[in-house]
Amino acid sequence: MATSEFVPQPARYAVFVDAGYLYAASGALLLGCGSRREYRVAAEKLIKLLTSHADDQLLGELLRVYWFDAAPKRQPTVDQRVIANLPLVKLRLGNLNAQGQQKGVDAQLRADLEALARHRAITDAVLLAGDEDMLPAVEAAQRYGVRVHLWGVEPTHGSNQAEWLVWESDTVEVLSADFLRPYFTKAKVLPVPAPGTAAAARDAAAANHASPVPSPAQVFAGRAPAVRPSPAAATVRATVPATGPTVTPATVAATLNSTPLTPGTEGRLGPDRHHMLEIGEHVAQKWIFERGRDNIRDLLPGPILPPVIDKELLIEAEKDLGSSLRPYQEARTWLRDGFWERVYREFGIGVGKSD
């Protein structure tokens, strides 16, 4: 009589990453930082590291990586857009409220994990998280026979993962500081213009003469409109050198910001600076993907773009913004600054002092 022999199936797993936990815990451990703005993450390399480590542990087939993060109004940042373009990576965004709290992330994670478990799509799940809100997702997956492997970041002291979450997981592993260190670096801060630079001279001229018409950003910030500058002030501004020995986005921005506004635009509300920087970075990243690094490298050292390319940048930004940037000189300057910041970061170029 023939007997059937049970043949174990190879593991098929998915990796679920709570980016909010991973970034916060790693930033505190490695750099002593409490805000993402204070450091940069090589996300693509980090994701490759995590998937490689999971493969070493589980010796099976990766279904995909689920990357859970949050953004204001669920509008992805430049870095989140980069992650969304990676192969076998699914970006899931919750809402980031005014208090910096993630909303909806745990519900999305539970829905994905439970659906994969219910349809027998995976045998194992790697969960990189620490919040107790993830506990229902773990319990739901285990009811369908999925093994849950909890990963955490080495804590600065005590524990940075909920006790019940640790208890309920099938295995637990802590990722060490040395394991994560190569992928987190302190953010570079643009230097303050040194005395004698174009930016410093312009600031001095503005302080000694009539105040210029406020920029859209100043109006947006609630500053009271001022009168047009006197002819004497305009003359002083016109004599300020446009560039120093080293041209950087800071000096270009200083020069462009001294351009008088188009008549009829006084007091008009414009896009905010942070949004324009984000759009500039997004367009740069899009071009890097679509046109290739070699073509973008041809634009270096910058920061002056060829007129044709500059026009394309403005058109792309206006599509994203849904309105014209022609009346807003300062917003266009921020747009270019964001573009160059992303390009410089892509090629590992630091922004030098503008003196």
C-alpha positions in Angstrom: 0.0 0.0 0.0 1.4 3.3 -1.1 1.9 5.9 1.6 2.0 9.6 1.0 5.0 11.4 2.4 4.7 15.0 3.6 7.0 17.3 1.8 7.6 20.6 3.6 7.1 23.6 1.4 9.8 26.3 1.3 9.0 29.4 3.2 7.4 32.3 1.5 7.5 35.5 3.4 6.7 39.2 3.4 8.5 41.9 5.3 6.4 44.5 7.1 8.3 47.7 8.2 6.9 50.4 10.4 9.1 53.2 9.1 8.1 55.5 11.9 9.4 53.1 14.5 12.5 52.2 12.5 13.5 55.8 11.8 12.8 57.2 15.3 14.5 54.3 17.1 17.6 54.4 14.8 17.9 58.2 14.8 17.9 58.2 18.6 20.3 55.3 18.9 22.9 56.3 16.2 22.7 60.1 16.1 20.9 61.2 19.2 18.3 62.9 16.9 14.6 63.2 17.6 13.4 64.5 14.2 13.7 63.1 10.8 14.8 66.5 9.5 18.0 66.1 11.4 19.3 63.0 9.5 19.3 61.3 6.1 18.5 57.7 5.4 19.8 55.6 2.5 16.4 54.0 2.3 17.1 51.9 -0.9 20.2 50.4 0.6 18.6 49.9 3.9 15.7 48.0 2.3 18.1 45.7 0.4 19.9 45.0 3.7 16.7 44.1 5.5 15.5 41.8 2.7 18.9 40.1 2.5 18.9 39.5 6.2 15.4 38.1 6.1 16.5 35.7 3.3 19.4 34.5 5.4 17.1 33.9 8.3 14.2 32.2 6.5 15.8 30.7 3.4 12.7 31.1 1.3 11.0 33.3 -1.3 10.3 37.0 -0.7 6.8 38.0 -1.7 7.4 41.7 -1.2 8.3 44.4 1.4 5.4 46.5 2.8 6.7 49.9 3.9 4.3 51.7 6.3 4.9 55.4 6.8 2.9 58.6 7.2 2.8 62.0 5.6 0.6 65.1 6.1 -2.7 64.5 4.2 -1.1 61.3 2.8 0.9 63.3 0.3 4.2 61.4 -0.2 7.5 63.2 0.4 10.4 62.9 -2.1 12.0 60.1 -0.1 8.7 58.2 0.1 8.3 58.6 -3.7 11.7 57.0 -4.2 10.8 54.0 -2.0 7.5 53.6 -3.9 9.5 53.1 -7.1 11.6 50.3 -5.8 10.9 46.7 -7.1 9.0 44.4 -4.7 8.2 47.3 -2.4 4.7 48.4 -1.5 4.4 51.9 0.1 1.5 52.3 2.5 0.8 55.8 3.8 -1.1 56.8 6.8 -1.8 60.4 7.8 0.6 62.5 9.9 -1.3 64.9 12.0 -0.1 68.3 13.4 1.3 66.7 16.5 3.5 64.4 14.5 1.4 61.3 15.2 0.8 58.5 12.7 -2.9 57.7 12.1 -4.2 54.7 10.2 -0.8 52.9 9.9 -1.7 50.0 12.2 -5.0 49.4 10.5 -3.4 49.2 7.1 -0.7 46.8 8.4 -3.3 44.5 10.0 -5.4 44.5 6.8 -2.4 43.5 4.6 -1.0 40.9 7.0 -4.3 39.3 7.7 -5.2 39.2 4.0 -2.0 37.5 3.0 -2.4 35.0 5.8 -6.0 34.2 5.0 -5.2 33.5 1.4 -2.1 31.3 2.3 0.1 33.7 0.3 2.8 33.6 3.0 4.1 31.1 5.6 6.1 33.7 7.5 6.0 37.4 8.2 8.9 39.6 9.4 7.5 42.5 11.4 9.9 45.4 12.1 7.8 47.4 14.6 7.5 48.2 18.3 4.0 49.6 19.0 1.4 47.6 20.9 -1.1 48.6 18.2 0.5 46.0 15.9 -0.6 43.2 18.3 -4.0 42.5 16.6 -2.2 42.1 13.3 0.1 39.5 14.8 -2.7 37.6 16.4 -4.8 37.6 13.2 -1.9 36.2 11.1 -1.1 33.5 13.7 -4.7 32.3 13.6 -4.1 31.4 10.0 -0.9 29.5 10.7 1.6 32.2 9.8 4.8 32.5 11.9 5.6 36.1 12.9 9.2 37.1 13.4 9.5 40.3 15.3 12.5 42.5 14.7 13.4 45.6 16.7 16.1 48.3 16.9 18.6 48.1 19.7 17.2 50.5 22.4 19.2 53.3 23.9 18.1 52.0 27.3 15.4 49.6 28.5 13.1 48.5 25.7 11.6 50.3 22.8 9.0 47.5 21.9 5.7 46.7 23.7 6.0 43.8 26.0 2.9 42.1 24.8 4.1 42.4 21.2 7.3 40.6 22.1 5.5 37.9 24.0 3.1 37.1 21.1 5.7 36.9 18.4 7.1 33.5 17.4 10.7 34.7 17.3 12.4 38.0 18.3 15.5 39.6 17.0 17.2 42.9 17.8 19.0 44.8 15.0 22.3 46.2 16.4 23.6 49.7 16.1 26.5 48.4 13.9 24.0 46.7 11.6 22.1 50.0 10.9 24.9 52.6 11.3 26.0 52.8 7.6 22.5 53.9 6.5 21.9 56.9 8.8 23.8 60.1 8.5 23.4 63.6 10.0 21.8 66.1 7.7 24.1 68.8 6.3 23.1 72.3 7.3 23.6 75.0 4.8 26.1 77.5 6.2 25.2 81.1 7.1 26.6 83.5 4.5 29.9 84.9 5.6 30.7 88.6 5.8 31.4 90.0 2.3 29.2 87.6 0.4 26.4 88.6 -1.9 23.8 87.5 0.6 25.4 89.4 3.5 25.8 92.6 1.4 22.2 92.4 0.3 21.0 92.0 3.9 23.1 95.0 4.9 21.8 97.2 2.1 18.2 96.2 3.0 18.8 97.1 6.7 20.1 100.6 5.8 17.4 101.6 3.3 13.7 101.5 2.9 12.2 98.1 3.3 11.4 96.3 0.0 8.0 95.1 -1.1 7.3 91.9 0.9 7.7 88.6 -0.9 4.7 86.2 -1.1 6.3 84.0 1.6 6.5 87.0 3.9 2.9 87.9 3.3 1.9 84.2 3.8 3.7 84.3 7.2 1.6 87.2 8.3 4.1 90.0 8.0 2.7 93.5 7.3 3.2 94.8 3.8 5.8 97.5 3.4 6.2 100.3 0.9 8.2 100.0 -2.3 11.9 100.8 -1.8 13.2 104.2 -2.6 15.3 104.8 -5.8 18.4 105.0 -3.6 17.7 101.6 -2.1 17.1 100.1 -5.6 20.4 101.6 -6.7 22.2 100.0 -3.8 20.6 96.7 -4.4 21.5 96.8 -8.1 25.2 97.2 -7.2 25.3 94.1 -5.0 27.6 91.5 -6.6 25.5 88.7 -8.1 27.9 85.9 -7.1 31.0 85.3 -5.0 34.0 83.3 -6.0 32.1 80.0 -5.4 28.5 79.9 -6.8 26.1 78.0 -4.7 22.3 77.7 -4.5 22.5 80.1 -1.5 24.2 82.9 -3.5 21.9 82.4 -6.5 18.9 82.5 -4.3 20.1 85.7 -2.7 20.6 87.3 -6.1 17.2 86.2 -7.4 15.4 87.3 -4.3 16.6 90.8 -4.8 14.7 91.0 -8.1 11.7 93.5 -7.9 8.3 91.9 -8.0 6.2 92.2 -11.1 3.7 95.1 -10.9 0.4 94.0 -9.6 1.7 91.1 -7.5 2.1 93.0 -4.2 0.5 91.3 -1.2 -0.5 88.2 -3.2 -0.4 85.0 -1.3 2.1 82.5 -2.8 3.2 78.8 -2.2 5.0 78.1 1.0 8.8 77.4 1.0 8.6 73.9 2.3 6.1 72.8 -0.4 8.3 74.4 -3.2 11.4 72.6 -1.9 9.5 69.3 -1.9 8.3 69.8 -5.5 11.8 70.7 -6.6 13.2 67.6 -5.1 10.4 65.5 -6.5 11.1 66.8 -10.1 14.8 66.1 -9.7 14.2 62.6 -8.5 11.7 62.0 -11.3 14.3 63.2 -13.9 17.0 61.0 -12.4 14.8 58.0 -12.8 13.5 58.8 -16.3 16.6 60.4 -17.8 19.3 58.6 -16.0 22.1 59.7 -13.8 24.5 60.4 -16.6 22.2 63.0 -18.2 21.5 64.7 -14.9 25.3 64.7 -14.2 25.7 66.9 -17.3 23.9 69.7 -15.4 26.7 69.8 -12.8 28.2 71.7 -11.2 25.2 74.0 -11.4 23.4 75.9 -9.9 22.4 77.7 -13.1 20.2 75.6 -15.3 20.1 75.9 -19.1 17.0 78.0 -20.0 15.3 75.1 -21.8 15.8 72.8 -18.8 14.8 75.6 -16.4 11.5 76.0 -18.3 10.8 72.3 -18.1 11.4 72.4 -14.4 8.8 75.3 -14.0 6.3 73.5 -16.2 6.6 70.2 -14.2 6.3 72.2 -10.9 3.2 74.1 -12.1 1.5 70.8 -13.0 2.2 69.4 -9.5 1.1 72.7 -7.9 -1.9 73.2 -10.1 -1.3 76.9 -10.6 1.2 79.3 -12.2 4.4 80.3 -10.6 5.1 83.3 -12.8 4.0 85.9 -10.3 6.2 84.4 -7.5 9.9 85.0 -8.0 10.8 83.7 -4.5 8.8 80.5 -5.0 10.7 79.8 -8.2 13.9 80.3 -6.3 12.9 77.8 -3.7 11.9 75.4 -6.4 15.4 75.5 -8.0 17.0 75.2 -4.5 15.0 72.0 -3.9 16.0 70.6 -7.3 19.7 71.2 -6.7 19.6 69.9 -3.2 18.3 66.5 -4.5 20.8 66.5 -7.4 23.7 67.3 -5.1 22.6 64.6 -2.7 22.4 62.0 -5.5 26.0 62.6 -6.5 27.4 63.1 -2.9 28.2 66.8 -3.5 28.3 69.0 -0.4 27.1 72.6 -0.6 30.1 74.9 0.2 30.1 78.3 1.8 29.1 81.1 -0.4 32.2 83.2 0.1 
